[in-house]
Amino acid sequence: MIRSSGNAIYALDARQSVGQIPVKVKKIGCEVMTATGRKYLRAPRGTGFSFVSSRRVDRVDPPGIDGHSAFLDR
């Protein structure tokens, strides 16, 4: 199985699920999950979230998101 090799990352786009059904990342073994806020969470346009498991968080660049973590090429 590819996932058990340790090289593959189990990533899930959950925009159709979050807000409709309970989503338990530990139960399904998900390492990265993203979803939009606008769909079933009824949040404003342009919102959303990302989940990264503690097993993979060290591979995220930048490690956090704030007003200074995005770079614009001008």
NUBA-829558 format. One line per 8 residues: number of its first residue (from 1); their letters; for each residue y negated, z, x of N, C-alpha, C, O. Coordinates in Angstrom, 3 decimals, padded with zeros to 6 digits. Layout:
NUM> A> Y/Z/X/Y/Z/X/Y/Z/X/Y/Z/X | ... $
***
This chain:
1> MIRSSGNA> 001.180/000.000/000.849/000.000/000.000/000.000/-001.243/000.000/000.894/-001.329/000.789/001.835 | -002.187/-000.864/000.610/-003.384/-000.988/001.435/-004.182/000.307/001.472/-004.629/000.720/002.542 | -004.367/000.951/000.335/-005.184/002.157/000.274/-004.633/003.268/001.149/-005.410/004.014/001.744 | -003.351/003.397/001.244/-002.758/004.472/002.037/-002.822/004.194/003.537/-002.518/005.077/004.339 | -003.212/002.984/003.925/-003.308/002.663/005.348/-004.480/003.367/006.020/-004.495/003.510/007.242 | -005.455/003.804/005.240/-006.607/004.497/005.800/-007.772/003.590/006.127/-008.867/004.080/006.403 | -007.572/002.282/006.105/-008.641/001.344/006.419/-009.399/000.861/005.198/-010.574/000.511/005.306 | -008.764/000.833/004.052/-009.402/000.360/002.830/-010.187/001.496/002.177/-009.803/002.663/002.267 $
9> IYALDARQ> -011.274/001.145/001.527/-012.076/002.121/000.787/-011.937/001.797/-000.692/-012.168/000.664/-001.113 | -011.559/002.800/-001.476/-011.418/002.633/-002.916/-012.800/002.811/-003.530/-013.269/003.937/-003.698 | -013.452/001.702/-003.864/-014.790/001.715/-004.455/-014.696/001.263/-005.906/-013.939/000.349/-006.233 | -015.466/001.906/-006.766/-015.402/001.640/-008.202/-016.794/001.451/-008.766/-017.673/002.284/-008.543 | -017.006/000.364/-009.496/-018.219/000.151/-010.265/-017.923/000.690/-011.659/-017.178/000.074/-012.420 | -018.500/001.824/-011.989/-018.159/002.525/-013.224/-019.212/002.384/-014.316/-019.276/003.227/-015.211 | -020.035/001.347/-014.267/-021.124/001.230/-015.244/-020.634/001.091/-016.676/-021.349/001.462/-017.607 | -019.434/000.568/-016.872/-018.898/000.428/-018.227/-018.212/001.702/-018.715/-017.885/001.806/-019.897 $
17> SVGQIPVK> -017.985/002.680/-017.819/-017.237/003.884/-018.171/-018.097/005.138/-018.264/-017.959/005.917/-019.206 | -018.986/005.337/-017.290/-019.791/006.565/-017.237/-020.655/006.664/-018.492/-021.404/005.747/-018.828 | -020.532/007.785/-019.163/-021.259/007.994/-020.410/-020.424/007.687/-021.636/-020.769/008.111/-022.739 | -019.333/006.957/-021.466/-018.430/006.629/-022.556/-017.179/007.499/-022.527/-016.725/007.986/-023.562 | -016.623/007.692/-021.318/-015.415/008.489/-021.148/-015.590/009.393/-019.929/-016.402/009.086/-019.056 | -014.849/010.498/-019.850/-014.917/011.338/-018.651/-014.385/010.564/-017.435/-013.332/009.931/-017.511 | -015.105/010.618/-016.334/-014.689/009.957/-015.108/-014.502/011.035/-014.046/-015.463/011.699/-013.656 | -013.279/011.209/-013.584/-012.951/012.257/-012.616/-012.526/011.602/-011.309/-011.391/011.150/-011.160 $
25> VKKIGCEV> -013.476/011.561/-010.353/-013.224/010.846/-009.106/-012.069/011.450/-008.315/-011.306/010.710/-007.692 | -011.922/012.753/-008.322/-010.807/013.370/-007.589/-009.471/012.986/-008.202/-008.502/012.741/-007.483 | -009.415/012.932/-009.516/-008.159/012.611/-010.186/-007.718/011.175/-009.912/-006.527/010.917/-009.736 | -008.671/010.235/-009.874/-008.301/008.840/-009.632/-008.321/008.463/-008.151/-007.929/007.355/-007.785 | -008.779/009.390/-007.296/-008.774/009.148/-005.857/-009.890/008.251/-005.371/-009.809/007.691/-004.278 | -010.927/008.109/-006.170/-012.046/007.234/-005.841/-012.850/007.808/-004.673/-013.129/009.006/-004.630 | -013.221/006.933/-003.721/-013.996/007.364/-002.561/-015.470/006.987/-002.671/-016.328/007.682/-002.127 | -015.765/005.908/-003.359/-017.142/005.468/-003.586/-017.234/005.010/-005.036/-016.411/004.220/-005.499 $
33> MTATGRKY> -018.245/005.513/-005.755/-018.437/005.095/-007.137/-019.920/004.893/-007.388/-020.748/005.692/-006.949 | -020.249/003.829/-008.091/-021.629/003.564/-008.472/-021.685/003.303/-009.974/-020.708/002.867/-010.583 | -022.844/003.580/-010.551/-023.060/003.289/-011.969/-024.552/003.175/-012.232/-025.367/003.781/-011.537 | -024.891/002.403/-013.229/-026.276/002.296/-013.644/-026.582/003.387/-014.650/-025.703/003.813/-015.400 | -027.809/003.835/-014.668/-028.206/004.833/-015.652/-028.519/004.214/-016.996/-028.406/004.870/-018.031 | -028.912/002.955/-016.984/-029.420/002.320/-018.195/-028.341/002.074/-019.239/-028.634/002.119/-020.434 | -027.135/001.821/-018.841/-026.082/001.443/-019.786/-025.813/002.578/-020.786/-026.601/002.769/-021.712 | -024.753/003.311/-020.625/-024.371/004.329/-021.607/-024.977/005.705/-021.354/-024.858/006.594/-022.197 $
41> LRAPRGTG> -025.621/005.891/-020.214/-026.298/007.166/-019.962/-027.685/007.197/-020.608/-028.317/008.250/-020.688 | -028.146/006.046/-021.062/-029.440/005.906/-021.748/-030.623/006.331/-020.883/-031.611/006.860/-021.392 | -030.522/006.106/-019.605/-031.602/006.428/-018.668/-032.528/005.209/-018.552/-032.179/004.120/-019.007 | -033.693/005.391/-017.951/-034.627/004.269/-017.808/-034.066/003.143/-016.929/-033.194/003.367/-016.089 | -034.575/001.959/-017.138/-034.205/000.792/-016.332/-034.484/001.081/-014.858/-035.498/001.695/-014.526 | -033.606/000.647/-013.993/-033.782/000.844/-012.561/-033.184/002.135/-012.022/-033.307/002.416/-010.830 | -032.539/002.927/-012.876/-031.918/004.168/-012.409/-030.416/003.974/-012.262/-029.840/003.030/-012.801 | -029.808/004.865/-011.540/-028.372/004.824/-011.343/-027.972/005.877/-010.330/-028.797/006.696/-009.923 $
49> FSFVSSRR> -026.721/005.862/-009.922/-026.271/006.819/-008.922/-025.117/006.246/-008.124/-024.456/005.290/-008.530 | -024.902/006.862/-006.979/-023.759/006.540/-006.122/-023.075/007.837/-005.733/-023.734/008.831/-005.430 | -021.771/007.822/-005.744/-020.960/008.945/-005.279/-020.216/008.472/-004.048/-019.649/007.379/-004.043 | -020.214/009.284/-003.006/-019.430/009.008/-001.802/-018.642/010.269/-001.477/-019.222/011.348/-001.359 | -017.336/010.146/-001.333/-016.490/011.302/-001.059/-016.803/011.892/000.311/-017.335/011.208/001.185 | -016.473/013.151/000.487/-016.709/013.818/001.770/-015.899/013.151/002.889/-016.267/013.243/004.061 | -014.816/012.492/002.535/-013.985/011.790/003.524/-014.703/010.568/004.110/-014.430/010.177/005.245 | -015.610/009.969/003.349/-016.276/008.732/003.771/-017.776/008.882/004.016/-018.411/007.938/004.485 $
57> VDRVDPPG> -018.355/010.035/003.715/-019.807/010.183/003.771/-020.363/009.970/005.183/-021.519/009.574/005.331 | -019.579/010.221/006.198/-020.062/010.021/007.570/-020.256/008.550/007.909/-020.883/008.233/008.920 | -019.736/007.649/007.092/-019.881/006.211/007.334/-021.067/005.609/006.586/-021.317/004.408/006.687 | -021.798/006.430/005.837/-022.939/005.941/005.065/-024.182/005.912/005.949/-024.480/006.875/006.656 | -024.897/004.799/005.900/-026.128/004.664/006.670/-027.194/004.063/005.772/-027.045/002.905/005.382 | -028.240/004.757/005.423/-028.639/006.080/005.883/-027.818/007.166/005.188/-027.300/006.942/004.095 | -027.694/008.346/005.816/-026.868/009.417/005.257/-027.457/010.056/004.009/-026.749/010.768/003.297 | -028.724/009.822/003.729/-029.357/010.358/002.528/-030.421/009.392/002.059/-030.860/008.524/002.814 $
65> IDGHSAFL> -030.830/009.538/000.835/-031.853/008.649/000.304/-033.064/009.475/-000.095/-032.957/010.451/-000.839 | -034.201/009.068/000.409/-035.467/009.686/000.028/-036.550/008.625/000.198/-036.240/007.446/000.363 | -037.777/009.022/000.159/-038.872/008.076/000.267/-039.002/007.412/001.615/-039.791/006.479/001.765 | -038.246/007.869/002.610/-038.360/007.330/003.960/-037.066/006.677/004.459/-036.999/006.278/005.621 | -036.051/006.560/003.622/-034.777/006.039/004.103/-034.640/004.526/003.956/-033.735/003.933/004.545 | -035.505/003.900/003.194/-035.438/002.442/003.024/-036.463/001.786/003.952/-037.574/002.285/004.132 | -036.065/000.676/004.522/-036.947/-000.042/005.440/-037.320/-001.393/004.823/-036.467/-002.089/004.273 | -038.556/-001.743/004.918/-039.031/-003.031/004.423/-039.363/-003.913/005.613/-040.032/-003.475/006.549 $
73> DR> -038.906/-005.132/005.582/-039.203/-006.075/006.648/-040.465/-006.842/006.248/-040.417/-007.715/005.381 | -041.555/-006.524/006.860/-042.833/-007.166/006.505/-043.325/-008.032/007.602/-044.384/-008.647/007.474 $
***
